[in-house]
């Protein structure tokens, strides 16, 4: 598994697993993983309205910054934001890496709140602050 993917697990009933296996055996899917990928893709498509509504800045405040993808911030990034007078809230869908930020006082002064839907990599102090 490459770093751009996350492994998740799910508990399914034996009947559901049996149905999936039956569909794989009949050629509808190449594997259980293929079935799960397709099911997740369909659900994400069907729920696009909910996703879009949640990510609209109007649903929050004008200081909300939405990031989609994989991002890493360093002390230099945070200091630039602080010098520019930015004081925002982050909504991240994907991965946010804050391990390169050692000056937590500047981080806390610059980012009022962080919400991550996906993976947050940060020191325990940073995680506790934004919890």
N, C-alpha and C positions, 0 to 999 in steps of 0.2 A: 504494500500500500504506500503510495507516495504521500508527501507532506501536505499536499493540497486536498487530501481527502481525510474524512474522519470516520472512524468505525463506530457504528451504533449496533445495539442488539435489541431484540424484541422477543418476548415470550409469546408464543402462539400455541393454540390448542392443537392436539394431534390431528383433529379433523381438518383444521385450516392448513396445516402442513401437508396433510394428505391431498387436499384439493390442489395445492400448489404443485406438489409432485406429479399429480395426475396431468395437470396442464403442461408441465415440462415434458412428461413422457409422451403426450400427444403432439408435441412440437409447437405449442402456442408460445412457449418461452424456451430459451436455451438453457436456463438454470434457475434456481431459486433466487439468486442475486438479480438476474435479469428481470424476473417477476417483480421483485421488490423495487428495483429502479423504476420500472414502468408504473407501478402503483403510486409511488411517491411523486413522479413527474405529473401524473394525471391529477392527483390531489392538489399539488401546487398550482396547476393551471386552473382548476375549478375554484380555488380560493384566492385568485389574483385580486379580486375586489377588496377582500379583507387585508391582504398584504399592502396594496396601494393606499388604502385608507389609513392604515397604521403609519405608513411612511410619509404621509403628507405633512409638511411643516405646519400647515394651518391647524392640524389636529393637535399640535403641541404649542410651542412658542416660536417666535422668530429667531431665537438663538439656537435652534436645533440644527445640528449638522448631521446629515445622513451619509454614511459611507457603506458601500456595498463592495465586498471583495476582501482582500487580505492587506492589512496595513500594519506598519511598524513605526512607532514614534521613538525619537531619541531626545536627549536633553536639548540639543540644538533646535529640534522642531518645536519643542514646548517653549523654549526661550523666545523664538521668533514670534510665536503666537502671543506670548505675554507682552513683548515689545510692541506688537501691532495693536495691542489693546483688546485682543479677542478674549472673550469670556463666554464660552459656549457649552452646550450639552451635546454629547455624541450619541447617535444611534447607529450601531454597527451591525450589519448583517454579513456574517462571514467570520473573519479572524482579526483580532486586534492584539498586537504584541507591544507591550509597554515595558518589557524587560530592559530596554536600552535607556529608560528614564531613571536616573539615580536621584535627581533633585525633585523629591516628591512635593516639597512646598510649592515649587513653581507649577508642577502638574496640577495640584489641588487648586491653586489660584487661577489657573487657566481653564480647566475643564470642571464645570459645576457638577455635571453628572455624566455617567457613562452607562449605556445600556447596550449589551452585546447579545445578539441572537446568533449563537455559534460558539466560538472559542475565544476566551480572553486569556492571554499569557501576561501575567504581571506578578510582582512581588506580593507576598501575603498582606503587607501594609496597604498596598494600593487596592487590592481586592476588598479588604475590610472597609476601607474608606468609601468606596463606591457601592458597597452592598446595600 
